Amino acid sequence: MLLNEFLKEHRKVEGQKATITQVNSTVAKQEVAITQLNSMVAQQQEEIKALTASLKEQASQIQKVSAQLAFSKPAAQVVDNKQ
């Protein structure tokens, strides 16, 4: 009877070891995925910074062109229509 109890507990422990091994494998895979995702996020942040800088430069150029256009427009002439 004592041997049966021992064997039963031993099988239970072996099953738990297998479960722990599977969980550890899953955790390792998730850590790799997290590392890859963090790398992608960092790359996207750099791309966003570059796009933001580009947009700011374009906005600056638009302002310059708008100012040049406003300056180069001929002044409005007032015509006296009194007869």
C-alpha positions in Angstrom: 0.0 0.0 0.0 2.8 2.4 0.9 4.5 1.6 -2.5 1.2 2.4 -4.3 1.0 5.8 -2.6 4.6 6.5 -3.4 4.1 5.6 -7.1 1.0 7.7 -7.3 2.8 10.7 -5.8 5.8 10.1 -8.1 3.6 10.1 -11.2 2.0 13.3 -9.9 5.4 15.0 -9.5 6.5 13.8 -12.9 3.4 15.4 -14.4 4.0 18.6 -12.6 7.6 18.6 -13.9 6.3 18.2 -17.4 3.9 21.1 -16.9 6.6 23.3 -15.5 8.8 22.5 -18.5 6.0 23.5 -20.9 5.3 26.7 -19.0 9.0 27.6 -19.0 9.1 27.0 -22.7 6.1 29.2 -23.3 7.6 32.0 -21.1 10.8 31.9 -23.1 8.9 32.2 -26.3 6.9 35.1 -25.0 10.1 36.8 -23.8 11.5 36.6 -27.3 8.3 38.0 -28.8 8.3 40.8 -26.3 11.9 41.7 -27.2 11.0 41.7 -30.9 7.9 43.9 -30.2 10.0 46.3 -28.2 12.5 46.5 -31.0 9.6 47.3 -33.5 8.2 49.9 -31.2 11.6 51.6 -30.9 12.0 51.6 -34.7 8.5 53.0 -35.1 9.2 55.8 -32.6 12.3 56.7 -34.6 10.3 56.8 -37.8 7.6 59.0 -36.1 10.4 61.4 -35.0 11.7 61.6 -38.6 8.2 62.1 -40.0 7.5 64.8 -37.4 10.7 66.6 -38.3 9.8 66.4 -42.0 6.3 67.8 -41.4 7.8 70.7 -39.4 10.2 71.5 -42.2 7.4 71.4 -44.7 5.3 73.7 -42.5 8.2 76.1 -42.3 8.6 76.1 -46.1 4.9 76.7 -46.6 5.0 79.6 -44.2 8.0 81.1 -46.2 6.2 80.7 -49.5 3.0 82.2 -48.1 4.9 85.2 -46.8 6.6 85.6 -50.2 3.3 85.4 -52.0 1.7 88.0 -49.7 4.7 90.3 -50.1 4.7 90.0 -53.9 1.0 90.7 -54.5 0.4 94.1 -55.9 -1.3 96.5 -53.5 -5.0 97.0 -54.1 -5.7 100.1 -56.0 -8.6 102.3 -55.0 -10.6 103.8 -57.9 -12.6 106.9 -57.5 -15.8 106.5 -59.4 -17.2 110.1 -58.7 -18.2 111.8 -61.9 
